[in-house]
C-alpha cells in the first residue's frame, strides 16, 4: 500500500487543475455570496506552501481547492459587469456598435451604450439599413435583464451574461445611424470578411459565428455527434496549424542559409503560431478556441526545446492558465467538452499506448476509431448535462463525416474566403455543394432508429461522481491491481444510480411567479399559461427535468376562479382571488404551501407562503433557485 501511495506522488501536479476547478465550481453553485475576509489568508498560506517543501500533501490540496474558491469569488466581484434593474420597453438607446453576430434568421448588434452598458439587440426583419462595426447609432426598442436559472442546478443565463460582459439583451424596431466612422480592428475585419464571403460555412468555420448554420440543419449535426465542428476548437486549430506549419516548413527548407544554422521546423512553428494567434482573434476568442490555442502553444514550445509535446502535464498547465483568465469557464459547455475530450485522448496515447496495426491504412483507420470512441466516452456525461441527449451513432458520424470536413470542406472554405476578397467565389460554392452531400449523409444517420437517447436531468452530485470517476481512470497509477478501472466503474455506477433514483419535482415556479407548472396524472406537466414571453425557454427546461420531450405542447392547467390547486399546493395568479381566498387558505390545514403571483406577507401564515423561484418534490421538500448572487443583484 505504501508503495502504491508513493507511486501516486509522481503525478501529483495533475490533480491541481481539478482542485482549482472544484473550488471554482463550488463558489458558482452555492446559494449565497461567501465572506471574502478569509481570502487574503488563504492566498498567503497557498504561496507559503509552495516554498515549504515539507507541507503535507493533503494540506496543500485543501489550500489549492480554497484558492480556486476564493479566486473565483474575487474575480466575480472585480469584473463588476453593469446590470439592468428592470426591463425597459419602447425607449431610445444610443451606443457604439462593437461587433455584429450573424445568425441564420436574424442579426444581433452588440452595443456599448452611452450609459456604459454592454447590450445585445436583435434587429427586426423590416430594418434594411444595417450599421457597421464602429458606427454610433440610436435605436428604438427594448431591453431585458438576463433571467436567473429556471430551476435549481440548471443553466443560469444571468450568470453567463455577467461573465461575458453582457448587461442586457433586447430588440430594435428602428435604427438611426448618428455617425459612421471608417471601421478598424479585428471585429471590423470579421464584418468585412462576412460581407465579402456571404457564406454560413465561412461564418461558422473561420469567423466563429455560433448560430450561422441553418436552424433546421443543427439538430441533424447534433444527432450524428459532429455538432462540435461548428464551435471552433482543437479540430480547427489542428487543421489550420498543420497547414501553416507545412507551408512555412517547405519555404524554409528551400532556403539553405537558414537550414544550415537552425532546423527549418523552428521558424516554421514560430510563423505558424503567429498565424494561429491571428485565427484566434479572427474567430471571436471563444473558450474552446483559447484552450486549443494554449495547447498548440505548449506543443510548439515542447517541439522547439526537444521535450514531449503531448502530455498530461501540458494539458494541466493549459487548464490552470485558462482558469486564471476566467474561472467561470469551468461552468461552460465548451470548456468541459473540450478538456474532457483532450484529457481522454492524451491518456489513451501517452498512458495506455494501444498497439497499432503494422499496415499504414489499417493504422489510420484504427486510430480514428479509437480517437472517436474515447472522445465520445469522455464527453458523454457533459453532452448529456448540457444538451439532454446522447447521439447513439456519434462514432459512425465522426468516422464518416469528419474526414469530409477535415480534408475537403475546411480547406475549400479557407481558400474560398481569401478568394472572396477578390471577387472569386468558386471554392466557396464547391464547399457548399460538398456540404449538401455531407448533410444528406448526416440526415440518413440521424434517421436511423434510436439516433438520440433522451437523458434525464443530471444533478451536481451525479456530475461530481462522473468527474471523480474519470479522474481515477486517468490519474491513478497502477502497480499490479487495476485500481483505476475499479474506481472509475464504481463512481460512474454511483453517478448513474443517483440520476436514476433522483425524484422529479411535482411543482415548479419562476422567480417572479409569472409561470408555474404542475405534474399531471399522466406524468406530463401542466402550466398556468401556454406561452410566456419573459420565460420563453423555461417550458423546455422544465420538460427536460421531467424527462419529457420539448416538442410536446404546453398544456394549460384549468383554474377555479384564478386559484390553482394541486394536492396541498395552491397557486393564485390574480389579485382579487388572492384577497378573497387568502384567509381561508391560511386556516385550511390541508393546504401546506401557498404561492402567489403578487408578493404577500401574513404573520400568521408565513410558514405556508413560498417566495422566489423553486421546485417542490413529492416528499414535500422545497428547493429554491439561487437568485441572490452577485450576478443577480442589479447595481447602478
Secondary structure, DSSP 8 states (H G I E B T S, - for coil): -HHHHHHHGGGGGGGHHHHHHHHHHHHHHSSS----TTHHHHHHHHHHHHH-TT--HHHHHHHHHHHHHHHHHHHHHHH-----SS-EEEEEEEEEEEEEEE-SS-EEEEEEETTS-EEEEEE-TT------TT-EEEEEEEEEE----SSTTS--HHHHHHHTT--EEEEEEEEEEEE-----SHHHHHHHHHHHH--HHHHHHTS--TT-S-HHHHHHHHHTT-GGGGS-SHHHHHHHHHHHHHHHHHHHHT-HHHHTTS-HHHHHHHHHHHHHHHHHHHTT--HHHHHHHHHHHHHHHHHHHT--SS-HHHHHHHHHHHHHH-GGGGGSHHHHHHHHHHHHHHHIIIII-----SSHHHHHHHHHHHHHHHHHHHHHHHHHHHHSEEETTHHHHHHHHHHHIIIIIHHHHHHHHHHHTTT--HHHHHHHHHHHHHHHHHHHHHTSTT-EEE-----HHHHHHHHHHHHHHHH---SSS-HHHHHHHHHHHHHHHHHHH---EEEEE-TTSS-EEEE-TTS-EEES-S--GGGTTHHHHHHHHTT--TTS---B---BTTEEEETTEEEE-SHHHHHHHHHHHHH-TT--EEEESS----TTTTTTEE-SSEEEETTS-EEE----STTTS---
